[in-house]
Amino acid sequence: MRRWTILGTASIAAACSGQPVDVGGYTNPEGGGQSQPPDSGSLQGATATICLRATTAPVAHNDGLAGQTPSDQKLGIRKLTLLTSANDPSPYVVFDHGASAVEAGLNEGNNTAIARLPISSLRAGNYVKARVGISHVRYRVAALMHAAGQSITGTFDNIHVLSDGSTINGQTYNKGHYDFRFEALGSTLGSQSGESGMWPSVLNTSGIELDTSGSEASYVFVVNLPIDPKISTHINVVFELNTHSNFRWQDQTGANYPGYATNVFDVTPTSYEPVKTFGANSYRMYVELTAAPGTCQIAPSTVSDAGND
């Protein structure tokens, strides 16, 4: 590994610890990339590829909640906006995929190229805040269904739309649409869909705020990111998320909940234990030098567990 200082030092506030995670180093990866992202503009000269990577490396959770790592989870990324101040009057939209969001996996080792841009097209500046527009989330978690006096082990397979005008599986939905299915024994035993899906009552404290106030939901977080459009080397700008046991809920116990178990996600045909958080436990951001444009090479994860609940 070689470390460089072409863009200077960058850092990103990590979760509730309030401590920055250094992201100023560069990695010179070996081998080719894994995915080809949507291109933005004429790709002449050096390029910047925006990558989202995931790791489920074990981290401690001290929130008193039950949790599990979903067997599958994905996040639709539609836009990246950078701000030079908290109230920047002219935010820089790095890319905007609109309705056609790029769906990035959040499972161990997933490595998705979200966008690729010519470095010369980037707007120079020192950026202190980022907003990532989110179209939808998908997640699949183990659950125990209680119905008609029986308890059945299966999986809860959910899609939740977070922004208006999001195209998923060829259909366009608005913010709040949801489609939940309970599957067991190779069959769908129950499903529910609607247009006013509930948000978790408590968002995670990973240093990432989920802003749902407008028609487009966005993850908002602090950065210290200088951009120099004169760089002549291909780079990957990597966002890495830790998603170990990130689906978290409050166990319900007592006489009113017969058959419910601790550390088990219990559901009925019309209800489920209160989901408190999902998303990243912690995150970091770093930049890699690459030998060719558009690569999104998986590098060994060193994501910090700072700021986990």
C-alpha positions as CSV (number, residue, x, y, z in Angstrom):
1,M,0.0,0.0,0.0
2,R,1.3,3.5,-0.9
3,R,-0.1,6.7,0.7
4,W,-0.3,10.0,-1.2
5,T,-1.4,13.5,-0.4
6,I,-2.6,14.7,-3.8
7,L,-5.9,16.0,-2.4
8,G,-4.6,16.8,1.0
9,T,-6.0,15.4,4.2
10,A,-9.7,14.6,4.4
11,S,-11.7,13.3,7.3
12,I,-15.3,12.3,8.1
13,A,-17.0,12.5,11.5
14,A,-17.6,9.0,12.6
15,A,-20.8,8.2,14.5
16,C,-21.7,9.2,18.0
17,S,-18.1,9.3,19.2
18,G,-17.6,12.6,17.4
19,Q,-14.0,11.5,16.5
20,P,-12.9,11.8,12.9
21,V,-11.7,8.9,10.8
22,D,-8.8,9.7,8.6
23,V,-9.5,9.3,4.9
24,G,-6.6,11.1,3.5
25,G,-4.6,8.0,2.4
26,Y,-4.6,6.6,-1.1
27,T,-4.3,2.9,-2.1
28,N,-2.8,1.7,-5.3
29,P,-4.8,-1.4,-5.9
30,E,-3.8,-4.4,-7.9
31,G,-6.0,-6.0,-10.6
32,G,-9.2,-4.8,-12.3
33,G,-12.5,-3.4,-11.1
34,Q,-15.7,-5.3,-10.5
35,S,-18.4,-3.0,-12.0
36,Q,-19.0,-0.4,-14.6
37,P,-21.0,2.6,-13.3
38,P,-23.1,5.1,-15.2
39,D,-20.9,7.7,-16.9
40,S,-21.4,11.4,-16.5
41,G,-20.0,13.7,-19.3
42,S,-17.2,13.0,-21.7
43,L,-14.7,10.6,-20.1
44,Q,-11.5,12.0,-21.5
45,G,-8.5,12.2,-19.2
46,A,-8.4,11.1,-15.6
47,T,-11.7,10.0,-14.0
48,A,-13.2,9.7,-10.6
49,T,-15.3,6.7,-9.8
50,I,-17.7,6.9,-6.8
51,C,-17.8,3.5,-5.0
52,L,-20.0,2.2,-2.2
53,R,-18.5,-0.8,-0.3
54,A,-19.9,-2.8,2.6
55,T,-18.4,-4.8,5.4
56,T,-20.1,-6.9,8.1
57,A,-17.0,-7.1,10.3
58,P,-18.2,-7.7,13.9
59,V,-18.6,-4.5,16.0
60,A,-20.0,-4.0,19.5
61,H,-23.6,-2.8,20.0
62,N,-24.4,-1.2,23.3
63,D,-27.9,0.1,22.7
64,G,-29.9,-2.6,24.6
65,L,-31.7,-3.7,21.4
66,A,-31.9,-7.0,19.6
67,G,-30.3,-7.2,16.2
68,Q,-29.4,-9.3,13.2
69,T,-27.4,-8.8,10.0
70,P,-29.9,-9.1,7.1
71,S,-29.3,-12.0,4.8
72,D,-29.6,-9.5,1.9
73,Q,-29.9,-5.7,1.9
74,K,-29.6,-3.1,-0.8
75,L,-29.8,0.7,-1.1
76,G,-30.8,2.7,-4.1
77,I,-28.4,5.7,-4.7
78,R,-29.8,8.5,-6.9
79,K,-27.8,11.7,-6.1
80,L,-24.6,13.1,-4.5
81,T,-24.5,16.7,-3.4
82,L,-21.6,18.4,-1.7
83,L,-21.7,21.7,0.3
84,T,-18.9,24.1,1.2
85,S,-20.8,25.2,4.3
86,A,-23.8,24.0,6.3
87,N,-26.0,26.5,4.5
88,D,-24.3,26.6,1.1
89,P,-26.5,28.7,-1.2
90,S,-25.2,26.9,-4.3
91,P,-24.6,23.2,-3.5
92,Y,-22.6,21.2,-6.0
93,V,-24.6,18.2,-7.5
94,V,-21.8,15.7,-8.3
95,F,-24.2,13.4,-10.1
96,D,-28.0,12.8,-10.3
97,H,-29.5,9.6,-11.6
98,G,-33.0,10.8,-11.1
99,A,-35.6,7.9,-11.1
100,S,-33.0,5.4,-12.3
101,A,-31.1,5.0,-9.1
102,V,-28.1,2.6,-8.8
103,E,-28.9,-0.2,-6.4
104,A,-25.9,-0.9,-4.2
105,G,-25.5,-4.1,-2.1
106,L,-24.9,-3.7,1.6
107,N,-23.7,-7.3,2.2
108,E,-20.2,-8.4,3.1
109,G,-17.8,-7.6,0.3
110,N,-20.3,-5.8,-1.9
111,N,-18.6,-3.2,-4.0
112,T,-20.7,-1.0,-6.3
113,A,-19.6,1.7,-8.7
114,I,-22.3,4.4,-8.4
115,A,-21.0,7.0,-10.9
116,R,-17.9,7.8,-13.0
117,L,-17.0,11.4,-13.9
118,P,-14.0,13.2,-15.6
119,I,-12.0,14.8,-12.8
120,S,-11.7,17.9,-15.0
121,S,-15.4,18.4,-14.7
122,L,-15.5,18.5,-10.9
123,R,-16.0,21.8,-9.1
124,A,-13.0,22.9,-7.1
125,G,-13.6,23.6,-3.5
126,N,-13.3,22.5,0.1
127,Y,-16.5,20.6,1.0
128,V,-17.7,20.1,4.5
129,K,-21.1,18.3,4.1
130,A,-22.4,15.6,1.8
131,R,-26.0,14.7,1.0
132,V,-26.7,11.3,-0.7
133,G,-30.1,11.0,-2.2
134,I,-31.8,7.6,-1.5
135,S,-34.5,6.1,-3.7
136,H,-35.3,2.9,-1.7
137,V,-34.1,0.2,0.6
138,R,-34.5,-3.6,0.4
139,Y,-33.8,-5.9,3.2
140,R,-34.4,-9.6,4.0
141,V,-34.4,-10.6,7.7
142,A,-35.2,-13.8,9.6
143,A,-38.5,-13.6,11.5
144,L,-40.9,-15.8,13.5
145,M,-44.5,-15.4,12.4
146,H,-47.3,-15.9,15.1
147,A,-50.7,-16.7,13.6
148,A,-53.7,-18.9,14.4
149,G,-52.0,-20.2,17.5
150,Q,-48.9,-21.4,15.6
151,S,-45.4,-20.0,15.2
152,I,-43.6,-20.4,11.9
153,T,-40.0,-19.6,11.1
154,G,-39.4,-17.7,7.9
155,T,-38.1,-14.5,6.4
156,F,-39.5,-11.0,6.2
157,D,-38.7,-9.5,2.7
158,N,-39.2,-5.8,2.5
159,I,-39.0,-2.9,0.0
160,H,-39.4,0.6,1.3
161,V,-39.5,3.6,-1.1
162,L,-37.8,6.8,0.4
163,S,-38.2,9.3,-2.5
164,D,-40.8,10.4,-5.0
165,G,-40.5,9.2,-8.6
166,S,-38.4,6.1,-7.8
167,T,-38.4,3.4,-10.4
168,I,-38.1,-0.1,-9.0
169,N,-38.5,-3.3,-11.0
170,G,-39.9,-1.3,-13.9
171,Q,-42.6,0.5,-11.8
172,T,-42.5,4.1,-10.5
173,Y,-43.4,4.8,-6.9
174,N,-43.5,7.7,-4.5
175,K,-42.1,8.2,-1.1
176,G,-43.7,6.0,1.5
177,H,-44.6,3.0,-0.7
178,Y,-43.8,-0.3,0.8
179,D,-44.1,-4.0,0.0
180,F,-43.6,-6.5,2.8
181,R,-43.7,-10.3,2.3
182,F,-43.4,-13.1,4.8
183,E,-42.0,-16.3,3.2
184,A,-41.6,-19.8,4.7
185,L,-41.3,-23.3,3.4
186,G,-40.6,-21.9,-0.1
187,S,-43.9,-20.0,-0.3
188,T,-45.2,-16.5,0.4
189,L,-47.5,-16.9,3.4
190,G,-48.6,-13.3,3.7
191,S,-47.9,-9.9,2.2
192,Q,-48.8,-6.3,2.8
193,S,-48.3,-3.2,0.7
194,G,-49.3,0.4,0.9
195,E,-48.3,4.0,0.5
196,S,-47.6,5.2,4.1
197,G,-44.9,3.0,5.4
198,M,-43.7,3.7,8.9
199,W,-40.2,5.0,9.5
200,P,-38.1,3.6,12.3
201,S,-38.9,5.4,15.5
202,V,-35.2,6.0,16.3
203,L,-32.6,6.5,13.6
204,N,-29.2,5.1,14.1
205,T,-26.5,7.2,15.7
206,S,-23.7,6.5,13.2
207,G,-23.1,10.1,12.4
208,I,-25.3,9.9,9.4
209,E,-28.6,11.8,9.5
210,L,-31.5,10.5,7.4
211,D,-33.4,13.6,6.2
212,T,-36.9,12.7,5.1
213,S,-38.4,16.2,5.2
214,G,-38.7,16.7,1.4
215,S,-39.8,14.6,-1.5
216,E,-36.4,13.0,-1.7
217,A,-34.8,11.3,1.3
218,S,-31.1,11.9,1.9
219,Y,-28.4,10.7,4.1
220,V,-26.5,13.7,5.4
221,F,-23.0,13.6,7.0
222,V,-20.0,15.8,7.6
223,V,-16.9,15.6,5.4
224,N,-13.6,17.5,5.0
225,L,-13.0,16.9,1.3
226,P,-10.9,19.2,-0.9
227,I,-11.4,18.7,-4.6
228,D,-8.8,19.7,-7.2
229,P,-10.0,19.2,-10.8
230,K,-6.4,19.4,-12.0
231,I,-5.5,15.9,-10.8
232,S,-4.3,13.8,-13.7
233,T,-4.6,10.3,-12.1
234,H,-7.6,8.0,-12.1
235,I,-9.1,7.7,-8.6
236,N,-11.9,5.9,-6.7
237,V,-13.8,7.9,-4.1
238,V,-14.9,5.2,-1.7
239,F,-17.7,5.2,0.8
240,E,-17.4,2.2,3.1
241,L,-20.3,1.2,5.5
242,N,-20.3,-1.3,8.3
243,T,-23.6,-3.2,8.4
244,H,-23.0,-5.8,11.1
245,S,-26.2,-6.6,12.9
246,N,-27.6,-3.3,11.7
247,F,-31.3,-4.3,11.6
248,R,-32.2,-3.6,15.2
249,W,-35.5,-3.8,17.1
250,Q,-37.0,-3.8,20.6
251,D,-38.0,-7.2,21.9
252,Q,-41.5,-7.4,23.3
253,T,-42.1,-9.8,26.2
254,G,-44.7,-10.7,28.8
255,A,-48.2,-12.2,28.9
256,N,-49.4,-10.0,26.0
257,Y,-46.8,-11.6,23.7
258,P,-47.1,-15.4,24.0
259,G,-44.5,-17.3,22.2
260,Y,-42.2,-14.3,21.6
261,A,-38.5,-14.9,22.2
262,T,-35.6,-12.6,22.9
263,N,-33.2,-11.9,20.1
264,V,-35.9,-13.1,17.6
265,F,-37.8,-10.8,15.3
266,D,-41.4,-11.7,16.1
267,V,-44.2,-10.7,13.7
268,T,-47.9,-11.3,13.2
269,P,-50.0,-10.8,10.1
270,T,-50.7,-7.2,11.1
271,S,-47.8,-6.2,13.4
272,Y,-44.1,-6.6,14.2
273,E,-41.8,-5.8,17.0
274,P,-40.7,-2.1,16.9
275,V,-37.9,-1.6,14.4
276,K,-35.6,1.1,15.9
277,T,-32.7,1.3,13.4
278,F,-31.3,0.1,10.1
279,G,-28.5,1.4,7.9
280,A,-24.8,1.8,8.7
281,N,-23.3,1.3,12.1
282,S,-20.2,3.3,11.1
283,Y,-18.6,4.6,8.0
284,R,-15.5,5.9,6.5
285,M,-14.5,7.6,3.3
286,Y,-11.2,7.3,1.4
287,V,-9.6,7.7,-2.0
288,E,-7.6,5.2,-4.1
289,L,-5.3,5.7,-7.0
290,T,-6.2,3.3,-9.9
291,A,-4.4,2.2,-13.0
292,A,-7.4,2.4,-15.2
293,P,-10.7,4.4,-15.2
294,G,-13.9,3.0,-13.7
295,T,-12.3,0.4,-11.5
296,C,-13.9,-0.3,-8.1
297,Q,-11.4,-2.6,-6.6
298,I,-12.2,-4.2,-3.2
299,A,-9.6,-3.3,-0.7
300,P,-9.1,-5.0,2.7
301,S,-11.5,-3.3,5.1
302,T,-10.2,-1.3,8.0
303,V,-13.4,0.4,8.9
304,S,-13.4,1.8,12.4
305,D,-16.0,0.7,14.9
306,A,-15.9,4.2,16.4
307,G,-19.4,5.5,17.0
308,N,-21.3,2.2,17.0
309,D,-24.1,2.0,19.4
